[in-house]
Amino acid sequence: MSRFLPWKIVNVELRQSPPDLNLDAGIGGLFVVFWCQGVPVGQLLLPASLLPITSVQLAASAAQRVARAVGRGLLKNGYSTPPFFLSPNEEPGPELAQVLKIARPLESFSHVADSGDVRDAEGSASPTSVIICTRNRPAVLRNCLASLRTLSPQPHEIIVVDNDPSSNLTARVVADFPEVRYIAEPRVGLSAARNAGVRNATGEIIAFTDDDVIVHPAWIGAILRGFENLNIMALTGAVLPAELATDAQFAFQNEAFAWELGFEGYEALDFDSSFFRNTTHLGVPVWRMGAGANMAFRREAFNRVGLFDERLGAGTSGCSEDSELWYRLLAEGYQCRYDPSAVVSHFHRSDWEGLSYQTYSYMRGHVAALLFQFDRYKHWGNVKRAFGILPLYFTKLALRALVKGLARFLVNSDEDQPSLASPLRQKIRGMLAGYAYYLSHRHLPADPMAATTIGKNNERA
C-alpha cells in the first residue's frame, strides 16, 4: 500500500516576488496559501508530481486562484455570488467604469484591507472578550495562549474555561499567563463551558477559538472590522491547517475545509433571511458557515436567542452546538457573515483513530441538532435531511465504495492509494447514534442555567 508523505504548507505574499517552488525530499506535495496584505485570498495544492515549478508558473496559477476573492473585495456590487451551494441570483455585475478603474488590483486590494485597520483606534474599538474552552490538554493550550500574545490589537480580556478543574492541568498553564482569567466549569460538555465563558465575559463582542488553534496576529482586528456592519450578529472566519503531516490530517482538511464546488473559503459571504428562506425546505446548511474554532458574536445575540444548547457539542452529542446557534439567529431574522480575513490555524487530529471518533461524533451531533431544530421551529427540511437526504447520500457512497473495491479485486491491484476520506462506516454509525441521542435527550433543557445572568463578572477562580 502506498505510504502517505507529509505535505508542506507554504505561504506566499502576492505583493512580493513569487518564489520558485522545489520538491523537497520526503514530502507528498505543497499546500500553498496566497496572501495579500495579511488576508488569505486563495490556495493551490501542488502534489509532488507537479514539482518543481518556477516563479513564473506560480504567478500564473496564483492569478487564477485569487481573482474571485480579490475581485469581490474591490467590487462590492460585482462578483456578488451567493453561497456556493445555492443557485446564482440574477443580479447585475459590476459596471464597466468600476472595472476599468482597477489598474493595479493587488495594490488596490491592499488599500481596502488597510482602510479598516482598528489598530489606529484601539481605544474606541468595541471591548472584545476571547474565550477558550479546554479539557486537560495543557500543551496545546499553552501554544494557543502564546499566540494570543501576538494579537494587535489585543482583546479586552482573555478567558480560559476549564472543563475538568479537578485535574489542575489547565490551571497550571493559565498561571503562567497572568493576563488570562481562569473560570472553572465542572459540568461536562463544550456548550456548558462556552456558556460559562459567556456568562463571565464583559466584552460587547465575544470571540471563541479552540485550544488546538494558533491565531493570526490580525485576528481581533478583522473581527472588529466585520462587526462595523451593525446588521451582523455573528461572524466566522477562515480556518487554515497548521500542519498536514499525516493522512488523517490531510483527509480532514480535504473534506471539512475543501468548500465544495470550487469555493475554498477565501470569499466573504453573508447569510441572511433570504439564504435561510431559500434553503429551509432542505434543512438550512448552517454548518457551511464556518467552524466553532473561529467564531464571534455580539453580546446581544445571546440576549436575543439564548446561549449554546447544552445538549449539543463535544462531551455530549459530539458537535453542532455552534451551527445550531447560527440556525437560531437566522431563523429569527438576524444576519451572519463568513469573513476570511479573520484567520486561525488549526491542528487537525493526526491519527485515524482520532479522526474516526471525530467523524462519528460530528455526524451524531449533526443529526441530533437537525432534530432539536425541528422541535424548536417545526421546519420540515430538518427532518427531510435527517431521514431522507443523509441516508440516501450514504447509501450512494457505500455503493460507490463497493464498486471500487470490486474493481480493485478484479484487476488484482495491490497498489492502493492511501485513503484521503474520513471513514464512511463511522459516518453511518454516527447518523444512527444521532437518532438515539435525540430520543434520549429531547426532554432535557437546552440551557439548565437559563436564569443565570449573562455577563456576570466573576472573580478569578
Protein Blocks (a to p, Z undefined) as FASTA:
>chain_A
ZZddddddddddfkbccddddddehiabdcddddeehiafbdcdddfklpccdfklmmmm
mmmmmmmmmmmmmmmmgoiacdfkbccdddddddfklmmmmmblmlmmmmmmmmmocklm
mmmpccdddddddehilklmmmmmmmmmmpccddfbdcdddfblknommmmmmmmmmkbc
cdddfbgcjklmmmmmmmmpcbfbdcdddfkbccdfklmmmmmmmmmpmkbmbdcddddd
fbdfbfklmmmmmmmmnogghiaoiaccdddfklmmmmmmnopafklnmcfklccddfkl
mmmnopadfkgcehilopamlmmmmmmmmmnopacdddfkbccdddddfbfklmmmmmmm
mmmmmmmmmmmmmmmnopaklmmmmmmmmmmmmmmmmmmmmmmmmmmmmnopabbccdfb
dcfklmmmmmmmmmmmmmmmmmpcfblmlmpcghiacddZZ
